[in-house]
Amino acid sequence: LVDKDELKLILLGGEYHPTYNAFIGHICENALQKIRVNLLICSASAIDKTATLIQDPQVVRVKQAMAAAASRSVLLIDSSKFGKVALHLFADLTDFDLVLSDNGLPNEVAVSLKAAGVNLKIVPAQ
């Protein structure tokens, strides 16, 4: 990304966590409270019914701060994450403006999510 002239890259700081290749922690959370972004595209570790779940509580707090800073949010989640659990609640699927998943998601799950008010779009897996 640093080589893209048309892109402004901002690093928020905090503790760098190599497992996630991301900055997390209190410094990062505080920095997120001072900015606004047009669009957040994020993921989660697991989906249980309409709950998005993440294993690490520090990652949850940073992603929640990112969502609060965003005008719109998109969850990008592959079908293998559905029907799984992780320790911490991130958000409800209905909190996202759009949920994108691949066509490996069973049709009955997609129908159930849409009936629950989730704005779900299925895209072909590649």
N, C-alpha and C positions, 0 to 999 in steps of 0.2 A: 504493500500500500504506500510506502514512503516514496516510491518512484512515480506515483500518479499525480501529475501537476494539477488536475482538476479536483483533487480530493484534499480536504483539510483534515489532517490526522491529529487528534487530540488524545493524549494519554492522561488518565485520571490519577495515576499514582496509587499508593497503598502498597500492600504486600503482594509481591509477585508470587503466584502459585504455579509451578511448572506442570502439575497434574492437569490443570485446567487451561494452561497457557493464558492466564488472565491475572489482572490485578483484583484483589479482594480486600476486605477489611474496612475498618472504620474510616481511614483516610479516603478511600475510594467512595464509600457511601456519602461522606460529607461533600466531596467534590460533585457528586451526582445531584445533590440538592441545589446546586448553584447553576445548573445548566438546563436548557430545554432542547429537545430534539424533535424532528418531524416524525421519525419512524424508528421503532425498535423491532428488530428481528432477533428472536431468541429461541432457545430450545429448553427441554426439561429432561430429567432422567427417566421419568415414568408417568403414565397416565392411568389413574384408577377412577373409573366412571367419568366424572367431569373434573376431577382434581388433577392439577399438574403438580408433580412432586420432584424434589431434588434431595440428594443424599446429604450435602454439606450445608449447614445453617448459614455460614458466611456467604456462600454463593447465593442462597435464597435472598438474604438481605440486600445484596448488590443488585440482583435481578429485579427485586421489588422496587428498589430506588431507581433503576433504569426505566421501569415501566411507569413510575410516577413522573419521570422527566419527559416522557414521550407523548406526543399528540396522538399517535396511533401505534398499535402494537400487533405484531404478527408472531404466532408460534409456528415454528417449522419443526415438525416431529414425524419421524418415520413410524410406520405401522407396527414395528416390533416393540415399541414402547407402551402400546395400549395393553391394558390388563395386567400391568406390572405395578409394583409399589416401591417407594423410596421413603425415607424417614420424615422429610419435612415438606409441608404444603407451601407451594409457591403462589399459585393463583388458581381460580376456576377457569375452565375453558371459555366460559361466557365472558370473562374479563377481556379477552383478546378480540380485536376488531376482525381478525381473520386467523383461522387455523388451517395450515397446509399440511397434508399428509399424502403418502403414496398410495397407489392402488392395491397394495397388499392388505389394506384395512378391510376386514369383512364388511359386507354390505349392511348387515343387521346392526353393526356397531355404528356405522356412518348414519344410518336412519335414526337410531336412538339418540345420537349426539345432536343431530339437526332438530329432532323433536324437543330436545332439552334447551334449544335456543343457541346452540353453537353454530357460528358462521364457518362451516367446514367446506374446504375445497380439496378435492382429490386430484392429484397430478400423477402422471405416469412415472413409475420408477425407471431409472436408467442404469 
